[in-house]
Amino acid sequence: MKLFFKEHSLLIAVQTLQFFFILLIYWLDGYRNIRPALYAAFLGFFFLGCYLLYHYYSRRRYYQRLSQPLESLDDSFQKTDLSPAAEALDQLLHSQYKYYRQELKASERDRNEHLMFMDQWVHQMKTPLSVIELTAQNLDEPESSNIREETERMKIGLHTILYMARLRTIEKDFHVKPVHLSKIVHEVNSDNKRFYIRSQVYPKLQEQKENMTVETDEKWLFFILSQFVNNAVKYSKGISNNIVIILYEKDEEAVLEVADFGVGIPDMDRKRVFDPFFTGENGRKFRESTGMGLYVGKSAADHLGHRIELETEEGKGTTIRIIFTSTQNLTSM
């Protein structure tokens, strides 16, 4: 209704002004019998009102459609009425819908090609890295250790890129099953063995409850824990020689906790540590942060239904927790 009156407000104003000038002309011409003139003006407004009323009800669906937002794209194919303006609107919405579908398909095709390229590129890079590592074994120290250190850093970066690309289609990429948390921890520690030795920071596993089992995706949990452990070691290097990985239950929820005793996170950076590409003050100091590890880890945990909690104090260290809900904690069932 509001849109209808906005569209016809000028017509009503012009008609009102027209009737006023007609009465004024008769008055200036010496016609002093006001009652017939007022009756004529009344008839004019009456027919104007009848026209507006008919025009509104015959095109009511048209104005309602213009006033209300679309609830779904399928609403674009609804028929409005048989008026020329309504038919033109229907044709416009149909053409826009077809154009949008074409653009969406093109965007999805480009994205899939990009993801396929990233996946293939990461796997192709693993081969030359392995060759470089084998070659480095025949070199003397410290050249050999330096090369292996850089290749391991490149591997971590490549894995982060690969999982970041897979994050967009994570719904099709994860398989939830019972997973033993201690097994995942040992696998992560084994995979990062040389990283621990090189950094001179070593993990300690504390199991407050043995054989803790949760429902999750083993591959993604391995990646999430690897990212948290990597950050813990990286920001403890030269400050503390150990990190602690703790498994325990709290309020029937399973908790996997990684605690370090390193530099901690400044207050101004705490709210943004899970933002993509955010490195913060520590990233600028250590110059090894990509700003993607925590972002991808938390995004994957959110998709899996796990909560992430972070506690930190600058100069004293950081504790990050992966919390599995009571329904995901199979140990307490």
C-alpha positions as CSV (number, residue, x, y, z in Angstrom):
1,M,0.0,0.0,0.0
2,K,2.8,2.5,0.9
3,L,4.5,1.8,-2.4
4,F,1.3,2.3,-4.3
5,F,0.6,5.7,-2.7
6,K,4.3,6.8,-3.3
7,E,3.9,6.0,-6.9
8,H,0.6,7.9,-7.3
9,S,1.2,10.8,-5.0
10,L,2.2,13.0,-7.8
11,L,-1.1,12.1,-9.7
12,I,-3.2,12.9,-6.6
13,A,-1.4,16.2,-6.1
14,V,-1.8,17.3,-9.7
15,Q,-5.5,16.4,-9.8
16,T,-6.0,18.3,-6.5
17,L,-4.2,21.3,-7.9
18,Q,-6.2,21.1,-11.1
19,F,-9.5,21.1,-9.3
20,F,-8.4,24.1,-7.2
21,F,-7.4,26.2,-10.3
22,I,-10.7,25.3,-12.0
23,L,-12.7,26.6,-9.0
24,L,-10.4,29.6,-8.8
25,I,-11.0,30.5,-12.5
26,Y,-14.8,30.2,-12.0
27,W,-14.6,32.4,-8.9
28,L,-12.5,35.1,-10.7
29,D,-14.9,35.0,-13.6
30,G,-17.7,36.1,-11.4
31,Y,-19.3,32.8,-10.8
32,R,-20.4,32.9,-7.1
33,N,-22.6,29.8,-6.8
34,I,-20.2,27.5,-4.9
35,R,-22.4,24.5,-4.4
36,P,-22.4,23.1,-8.0
37,A,-18.7,23.8,-8.2
38,L,-18.0,21.8,-5.0
39,Y,-20.2,19.1,-6.3
40,A,-18.2,18.9,-9.5
41,A,-15.0,18.8,-7.5
42,F,-16.5,16.0,-5.4
43,L,-17.4,14.0,-8.5
44,G,-13.8,14.5,-9.8
45,F,-12.3,13.2,-6.6
46,F,-14.8,10.4,-6.5
47,F,-13.8,9.1,-9.9
48,L,-10.2,9.6,-9.1
49,G,-10.6,7.5,-6.0
50,C,-12.5,4.8,-7.9
51,Y,-9.7,4.7,-10.4
52,L,-7.0,4.4,-7.8
53,L,-8.9,1.8,-5.9
54,Y,-9.4,-0.3,-9.0
55,H,-5.8,0.2,-10.1
56,Y,-4.5,-0.9,-6.6
57,Y,-6.6,-4.1,-6.3
58,S,-6.0,-5.1,-9.9
59,R,-2.2,-4.9,-9.3
60,R,-2.1,-5.7,-5.6
61,R,0.1,-8.7,-6.0
62,Y,2.5,-6.7,-8.2
63,Y,3.0,-4.0,-5.4
64,Q,3.2,-6.7,-2.7
65,R,6.0,-8.5,-4.7
66,L,7.9,-5.2,-5.1
67,S,7.6,-4.4,-1.3
68,Q,8.6,-7.8,0.0
69,P,12.1,-9.4,-0.4
70,L,12.4,-12.8,-2.1
71,E,12.6,-15.7,0.4
72,S,14.2,-18.0,-2.2
73,L,15.5,-17.9,-5.7
74,D,12.6,-20.0,-6.8
75,D,10.2,-17.1,-6.0
76,S,11.6,-15.4,-9.1
77,F,9.4,-17.7,-11.2
78,Q,6.1,-16.7,-9.5
79,K,3.6,-15.1,-11.8
80,T,2.4,-11.7,-10.6
81,D,-0.6,-10.5,-12.7
82,L,-1.4,-9.7,-16.3
83,S,-0.5,-6.0,-16.3
84,P,2.3,-4.9,-18.6
85,A,4.5,-3.7,-15.7
86,A,4.0,-7.0,-13.8
87,E,4.9,-9.0,-16.9
88,A,7.9,-6.9,-17.5
89,L,9.0,-7.5,-13.9
90,D,8.5,-11.3,-14.2
91,Q,10.7,-11.3,-17.4
92,L,13.3,-9.2,-15.7
93,L,13.5,-11.6,-12.6
94,H,13.6,-14.6,-14.9
95,S,16.5,-13.2,-16.9
96,Q,18.3,-12.2,-13.7
97,Y,17.8,-15.6,-12.3
98,K,19.2,-17.3,-15.4
99,Y,22.2,-14.9,-15.4
100,Y,22.8,-15.6,-11.7
101,R,22.8,-19.3,-12.3
102,Q,25.2,-19.0,-15.2
103,E,27.6,-16.9,-13.1
104,L,27.3,-19.3,-10.1
105,K,28.1,-22.3,-12.2
106,A,31.1,-20.5,-13.7
107,S,32.3,-19.5,-10.2
108,E,31.9,-23.1,-8.9
109,R,33.8,-24.4,-12.0
110,D,36.6,-21.9,-11.4
111,R,36.7,-22.8,-7.7
112,N,36.8,-26.5,-8.3
113,E,39.6,-26.1,-10.9
114,H,41.5,-23.9,-8.4
115,L,41.1,-26.6,-5.6
116,M,42.2,-29.3,-8.0
117,F,45.2,-27.3,-9.0
118,M,46.2,-26.6,-5.4
119,D,45.7,-30.3,-4.5
120,Q,47.9,-31.5,-7.4
121,W,50.5,-28.8,-6.8
122,V,50.9,-29.7,-3.1
123,H,51.3,-33.4,-3.9
124,Q,53.8,-32.6,-6.7
125,M,55.9,-30.4,-4.3
126,K,56.2,-33.3,-1.9
127,T,58.4,-35.3,-4.3
128,P,61.1,-32.6,-4.8
129,L,61.1,-32.0,-1.0
130,S,61.7,-35.7,-0.3
131,V,64.6,-35.6,-2.9
132,I,66.1,-32.6,-1.1
133,E,65.8,-34.3,2.2
134,L,67.6,-37.4,0.9
135,T,70.3,-35.3,-0.6
136,A,70.7,-33.4,2.6
137,Q,71.5,-36.6,4.5
138,N,74.8,-36.9,2.5
139,L,75.9,-33.4,3.5
140,D,77.9,-32.4,6.5
141,E,76.6,-30.5,9.5
142,P,75.3,-27.8,9.9
143,E,74.3,-27.6,6.2
144,S,72.3,-30.9,6.4
145,S,70.3,-29.8,9.5
146,N,69.6,-26.3,8.0
147,I,68.3,-27.9,4.8
148,R,66.1,-30.4,6.6
149,E,64.8,-27.6,8.8
150,E,63.7,-25.5,5.8
151,T,62.1,-28.5,4.0
152,E,60.1,-29.4,7.1
153,R,58.9,-25.8,7.3
154,M,57.9,-26.0,3.7
155,K,56.0,-29.2,4.4
156,I,54.1,-27.6,7.2
157,G,53.2,-24.7,4.8
158,L,52.1,-27.1,2.1
159,H,49.9,-29.1,4.4
160,T,48.3,-25.9,5.7
161,I,47.6,-24.8,2.1
162,L,46.1,-28.2,1.2
163,Y,43.8,-28.3,4.2
164,M,42.8,-24.7,3.7
165,A,41.7,-25.6,0.2
166,R,39.8,-28.6,1.5
167,L,38.1,-26.5,4.1
168,R,35.7,-25.2,1.5
169,T,34.3,-28.7,0.9
170,I,34.9,-30.1,4.4
171,E,31.4,-31.5,4.5
172,K,32.4,-34.0,1.7
173,D,35.9,-34.5,3.1
174,F,35.5,-35.8,6.7
175,H,34.5,-39.2,8.1
176,V,33.4,-39.3,11.7
177,K,34.3,-42.4,13.6
178,P,35.6,-43.4,17.1
179,V,39.1,-42.1,17.6
180,H,41.5,-42.8,20.5
181,L,42.9,-39.4,21.6
182,S,46.2,-40.8,23.0
183,K,46.8,-42.5,19.6
184,I,46.4,-39.2,17.8
185,V,48.7,-37.5,20.2
186,H,51.4,-40.1,19.7
187,E,51.1,-39.8,16.0
188,V,51.4,-36.0,16.1
189,N,54.5,-36.3,18.4
190,S,56.1,-38.9,16.1
191,D,55.4,-36.7,13.0
192,N,57.0,-33.7,14.7
193,K,59.9,-35.5,16.3
194,R,62.6,-33.7,14.4
195,F,60.8,-30.4,14.9
196,Y,60.9,-31.0,18.7
197,I,64.6,-31.9,18.6
198,R,65.6,-28.9,16.4
199,S,63.6,-26.5,18.6
200,Q,64.8,-28.2,21.8
201,V,61.2,-28.1,23.0
202,Y,59.7,-31.5,24.0
203,P,56.2,-32.7,24.6
204,K,54.9,-34.2,27.8
205,L,51.7,-36.3,27.7
206,Q,49.4,-36.4,30.8
207,E,46.4,-38.7,30.7
208,Q,44.1,-38.0,33.6
209,K,41.9,-40.7,32.2
210,E,43.2,-43.5,30.0
211,N,41.7,-44.8,26.7
212,M,39.7,-41.7,26.0
213,T,37.7,-42.2,22.8
214,V,35.7,-39.5,20.9
215,E,33.8,-39.3,17.7
216,T,35.6,-37.1,15.2
217,D,37.4,-37.2,12.0
218,E,40.9,-38.6,12.5
219,K,42.6,-36.8,9.7
220,W,41.2,-33.4,10.5
221,L,41.9,-33.9,14.2
222,F,45.5,-34.8,13.4
223,F,45.8,-31.6,11.4
224,I,44.2,-29.4,14.1
225,L,46.4,-30.8,16.9
226,S,49.5,-30.5,14.7
227,Q,48.8,-26.8,14.2
228,F,48.3,-26.2,17.9
229,V,51.4,-28.1,18.8
230,N,53.4,-26.4,16.1
231,N,52.4,-23.0,17.5
232,A,53.2,-24.1,21.0
233,V,56.7,-25.2,20.1
234,K,57.4,-22.2,17.9
235,Y,56.5,-19.6,20.5
236,S,58.3,-21.6,23.3
237,K,61.6,-21.9,21.5
238,G,64.4,-20.3,23.6
239,I,62.1,-19.6,26.5
240,S,60.8,-23.0,27.7
241,N,62.0,-26.5,26.9
242,N,58.7,-28.3,27.1
243,I,55.0,-28.2,26.3
244,V,52.3,-30.3,27.9
245,I,49.5,-32.2,26.2
246,I,46.7,-33.2,28.6
247,L,43.8,-35.5,28.2
248,Y,41.0,-35.3,30.7
249,E,37.2,-35.1,31.2
250,K,35.2,-32.2,32.5
251,D,31.4,-32.2,32.9
252,E,31.2,-35.4,30.8
253,E,33.1,-33.6,28.0
254,A,36.4,-34.8,26.7
255,V,39.2,-32.2,26.6
256,L,42.4,-32.3,24.6
257,E,44.6,-29.5,25.9
258,V,47.9,-28.1,24.6
259,A,49.8,-25.8,27.1
260,D,53.0,-24.0,26.5
261,F,55.1,-21.7,28.7
262,G,56.4,-19.4,26.0
263,V,55.8,-15.8,25.0
264,G,52.0,-15.8,25.4
265,I,49.7,-13.6,23.3
266,P,49.5,-9.8,23.8
267,D,46.1,-8.5,25.0
268,M,45.4,-6.5,21.9
269,D,45.8,-9.7,19.7
270,R,43.7,-12.2,21.7
271,K,40.4,-11.5,19.9
272,R,41.9,-11.8,16.5
273,V,44.1,-14.9,16.7
274,F,41.6,-17.0,14.9
275,D,41.1,-14.5,12.0
276,P,42.6,-15.5,8.6
277,F,46.1,-14.2,7.8
278,F,46.3,-12.4,11.2
279,T,49.9,-12.8,12.6
280,G,49.9,-10.3,15.4
281,E,52.8,-9.0,17.4
282,N,54.3,-12.4,17.9
283,G,54.1,-13.2,14.1
284,R,56.1,-10.0,13.4
285,K,58.7,-10.9,16.0
286,F,59.2,-14.6,15.0
287,R,58.5,-14.0,11.3
288,E,57.4,-17.6,10.8
289,S,53.7,-17.2,11.1
290,T,51.3,-17.4,8.2
291,G,48.2,-16.5,10.1
292,M,46.3,-19.5,8.7
293,G,47.0,-22.4,11.1
294,L,44.7,-21.3,13.9
295,Y,42.1,-20.1,11.5
296,V,41.9,-23.4,9.6
297,G,42.1,-25.4,12.8
298,K,39.2,-23.6,14.4
299,S,37.1,-23.6,11.3
300,A,37.6,-27.4,11.0
301,A,36.7,-27.9,14.6
302,D,33.6,-25.8,14.2
303,H,32.5,-28.0,11.3
304,L,33.1,-31.1,13.4
305,G,31.1,-29.7,16.3
306,H,34.1,-29.3,18.6
307,R,34.7,-26.2,20.7
308,I,38.0,-24.3,20.9
309,E,39.0,-22.4,24.1
310,L,42.1,-20.3,24.4
311,E,43.7,-18.9,27.6
312,T,46.9,-16.9,27.4
313,E,49.0,-14.5,29.4
314,E,51.7,-12.5,27.9
315,G,55.1,-13.7,29.1
316,K,53.7,-16.8,30.7
317,G,52.3,-19.0,27.9
318,T,49.2,-20.1,26.2
319,T,46.7,-22.9,26.7
320,I,44.4,-24.0,23.9
321,R,41.7,-26.7,24.3
322,I,39.8,-28.9,21.9
323,I,36.5,-29.8,23.7
324,F,34.4,-32.7,22.5
325,T,30.8,-32.5,23.6
326,S,29.3,-35.1,25.9
327,T,27.6,-36.8,22.9
328,Q,31.0,-37.0,21.2
329,N,32.7,-38.4,24.3
330,L,32.4,-42.1,23.9
331,T,34.5,-42.8,27.1
332,S,31.7,-41.6,29.5
333,M,29.0,-43.5,27.7
